[in-house]
Amino acid sequence: MTSKQAALNLLGLAQRAGRVISGTDLVLARMAQAKLVLIAADLSSKTAADIRQAAKAHSVPLIKIFTGAELSQAIGRQRKVVAIADAGFAQALMKKINQGA
Protein backbone atom coordinates (compact mmCIF):
# COMPACT_ATOMS: atom_id res chain seq x y z
CA MET A 1 0.00 0.00 0.00
CA THR A 2 1.36 3.42 -0.92
CA SER A 3 1.57 6.17 1.66
CA LYS A 4 -0.98 8.12 -0.41
CA GLN A 5 -3.46 5.24 -0.15
CA ALA A 6 -2.69 4.88 3.55
CA ALA A 7 -3.45 8.60 4.00
CA LEU A 8 -6.76 8.19 2.16
CA ASN A 9 -7.63 5.17 4.31
CA LEU A 10 -6.92 7.25 7.42
CA LEU A 11 -9.15 10.00 6.04
CA GLY A 12 -11.94 7.43 5.67
CA LEU A 13 -11.40 6.32 9.26
CA ALA A 14 -11.62 9.95 10.44
CA GLN A 15 -14.89 10.30 8.47
CA ARG A 16 -16.36 7.23 10.14
CA ALA A 17 -15.26 8.62 13.52
CA GLY A 18 -17.17 11.83 12.78
CA ARG A 19 -14.05 14.02 12.79
CA VAL A 20 -14.29 15.26 9.17
CA ILE A 21 -15.94 18.50 8.07
CA SER A 22 -16.78 18.23 4.38
CA GLY A 23 -17.98 20.64 1.74
CA THR A 24 -16.74 24.12 0.90
CA ASP A 25 -19.38 26.10 2.80
CA LEU A 26 -19.17 23.96 5.94
CA VAL A 27 -15.37 24.02 5.99
CA LEU A 28 -15.36 27.81 5.60
CA ALA A 29 -17.96 28.18 8.37
CA ARG A 30 -16.10 25.87 10.77
CA MET A 31 -12.48 26.73 9.90
CA ALA A 32 -11.78 27.61 13.54
CA GLN A 33 -12.35 23.93 14.43
CA ALA A 34 -10.15 22.60 11.63
CA LYS A 35 -6.72 21.16 12.36
CA LEU A 36 -5.93 20.33 8.71
CA VAL A 37 -7.64 21.19 5.42
CA LEU A 38 -7.47 19.04 2.28
CA ILE A 39 -8.48 20.53 -1.05
CA ALA A 40 -8.68 18.69 -4.33
CA ALA A 41 -6.04 19.39 -6.95
CA ASP A 42 -8.89 19.88 -9.44
CA LEU A 43 -10.76 22.44 -7.29
CA SER A 44 -11.68 25.70 -9.03
CA SER A 45 -9.12 28.44 -8.54
CA LYS A 46 -11.62 30.86 -6.97
CA THR A 47 -12.81 28.32 -4.39
CA ALA A 48 -9.23 27.24 -3.71
CA ALA A 49 -8.27 30.88 -3.09
CA ASP A 50 -11.20 31.33 -0.66
CA ILE A 51 -10.24 28.20 1.28
CA ARG A 52 -6.54 29.08 1.24
CA GLN A 53 -7.28 32.58 2.62
CA ALA A 54 -9.50 31.21 5.42
CA ALA A 55 -6.96 28.52 6.33
CA LYS A 56 -4.17 31.09 6.47
CA ALA A 57 -6.28 33.40 8.66
CA HIS A 58 -6.79 30.53 11.15
CA SER A 59 -3.23 29.14 10.80
CA VAL A 60 -4.54 25.81 9.55
CA PRO A 61 -2.22 23.70 7.34
CA LEU A 62 -3.57 23.08 3.83
CA ILE A 63 -2.80 20.06 1.64
CA LYS A 64 -3.46 19.87 -2.10
CA ILE A 65 -2.21 16.47 -3.34
CA PHE A 66 -5.41 14.46 -3.81
CA THR A 67 -7.98 14.67 -6.60
CA GLY A 68 -11.64 15.30 -5.96
CA ALA A 69 -12.35 11.67 -6.88
CA GLU A 70 -9.82 10.40 -4.32
CA LEU A 71 -11.21 12.59 -1.53
CA SER A 72 -14.78 11.64 -2.43
CA GLN A 73 -14.02 7.93 -2.45
CA ALA A 74 -12.19 8.16 0.88
CA ILE A 75 -15.09 9.81 2.73
CA GLY A 76 -17.97 8.28 0.79
CA ARG A 77 -19.38 11.64 -0.35
CA GLN A 78 -18.83 13.79 -3.44
CA ARG A 79 -16.52 16.48 -2.03
CA LYS A 80 -13.48 18.50 -3.09
CA VAL A 81 -12.89 20.26 0.24
CA VAL A 82 -12.56 18.47 3.58
CA ALA A 83 -11.15 19.42 6.96
CA ILE A 84 -10.01 17.27 9.84
CA ALA A 85 -11.39 18.49 13.18
CA ASP A 86 -9.24 16.24 15.38
CA ALA A 87 -5.59 16.96 16.20
CA GLY A 88 -4.67 13.27 16.43
CA PHE A 89 -6.12 12.40 13.02
CA ALA A 90 -4.59 15.54 11.50
CA GLN A 91 -1.14 14.69 12.87
CA ALA A 92 -1.37 11.07 11.71
CA LEU A 93 -2.55 12.15 8.26
CA MET A 94 0.33 14.64 7.92
CA LYS A 95 2.75 11.89 8.93
CA LYS A 96 1.38 9.56 6.21
CA ILE A 97 1.50 12.34 3.62
CA ASN A 98 5.07 13.29 4.54
CA GLN A 99 6.11 9.66 4.04
CA GLY A 100 5.68 10.24 0.32
CA ALA A 101 2.02 10.52 -0.67
C-alpha positions as CSV (number, residue, x, y, z in Angstrom):
1,M,0.0,0.0,0.0
2,T,1.4,3.4,-0.9
3,S,1.6,6.2,1.7
4,K,-1.0,8.1,-0.4
5,Q,-3.5,5.2,-0.2
6,A,-2.7,4.9,3.6
7,A,-3.4,8.6,4.0
8,L,-6.8,8.2,2.2
9,N,-7.6,5.2,4.3
10,L,-6.9,7.2,7.4
11,L,-9.2,10.0,6.0
12,G,-11.9,7.4,5.7
13,L,-11.4,6.3,9.3
14,A,-11.6,9.9,10.4
15,Q,-14.9,10.3,8.5
16,R,-16.4,7.2,10.1
17,A,-15.3,8.6,13.5
18,G,-17.2,11.8,12.8
19,R,-14.0,14.0,12.8
20,V,-14.3,15.3,9.2
21,I,-15.9,18.5,8.1
22,S,-16.8,18.2,4.4
23,G,-18.0,20.6,1.7
24,T,-16.7,24.1,0.9
25,D,-19.4,26.1,2.8
26,L,-19.2,24.0,5.9
27,V,-15.4,24.0,6.0
28,L,-15.4,27.8,5.6
29,A,-18.0,28.2,8.4
30,R,-16.1,25.9,10.8
31,M,-12.5,26.7,9.9
32,A,-11.8,27.6,13.5
33,Q,-12.4,23.9,14.4
34,A,-10.1,22.6,11.6
35,K,-6.7,21.2,12.4
36,L,-5.9,20.3,8.7
37,V,-7.6,21.2,5.4
38,L,-7.5,19.0,2.3
39,I,-8.5,20.5,-1.0
40,A,-8.7,18.7,-4.3
41,A,-6.0,19.4,-6.9
42,D,-8.9,19.9,-9.4
43,L,-10.8,22.4,-7.3
44,S,-11.7,25.7,-9.0
45,S,-9.1,28.4,-8.5
46,K,-11.6,30.9,-7.0
47,T,-12.8,28.3,-4.4
48,A,-9.2,27.2,-3.7
49,A,-8.3,30.9,-3.1
50,D,-11.2,31.3,-0.7
51,I,-10.2,28.2,1.3
52,R,-6.5,29.1,1.2
53,Q,-7.3,32.6,2.6
54,A,-9.5,31.2,5.4
55,A,-7.0,28.5,6.3
56,K,-4.2,31.1,6.5
57,A,-6.3,33.4,8.7
58,H,-6.8,30.5,11.1
59,S,-3.2,29.1,10.8
60,V,-4.5,25.8,9.5
61,P,-2.2,23.7,7.3
62,L,-3.6,23.1,3.8
63,I,-2.8,20.1,1.6
64,K,-3.5,19.9,-2.1
65,I,-2.2,16.5,-3.3
66,F,-5.4,14.5,-3.8
67,T,-8.0,14.7,-6.6
68,G,-11.6,15.3,-6.0
69,A,-12.3,11.7,-6.9
70,E,-9.8,10.4,-4.3
71,L,-11.2,12.6,-1.5
72,S,-14.8,11.6,-2.4
73,Q,-14.0,7.9,-2.5
74,A,-12.2,8.2,0.9
75,I,-15.1,9.8,2.7
76,G,-18.0,8.3,0.8
77,R,-19.4,11.6,-0.4
78,Q,-18.8,13.8,-3.4
79,R,-16.5,16.5,-2.0
80,K,-13.5,18.5,-3.1
81,V,-12.9,20.3,0.2
82,V,-12.6,18.5,3.6
83,A,-11.1,19.4,7.0
84,I,-10.0,17.3,9.8
85,A,-11.4,18.5,13.2
86,D,-9.2,16.2,15.4
87,A,-5.6,17.0,16.2
88,G,-4.7,13.3,16.4
89,F,-6.1,12.4,13.0
90,A,-4.6,15.5,11.5
91,Q,-1.1,14.7,12.9
92,A,-1.4,11.1,11.7
93,L,-2.5,12.1,8.3
94,M,0.3,14.6,7.9
95,K,2.8,11.9,8.9
96,K,1.4,9.6,6.2
97,I,1.5,12.3,3.6
98,N,5.1,13.3,4.5
99,Q,6.1,9.7,4.0
100,G,5.7,10.2,0.3
101,A,2.0,10.5,-0.7
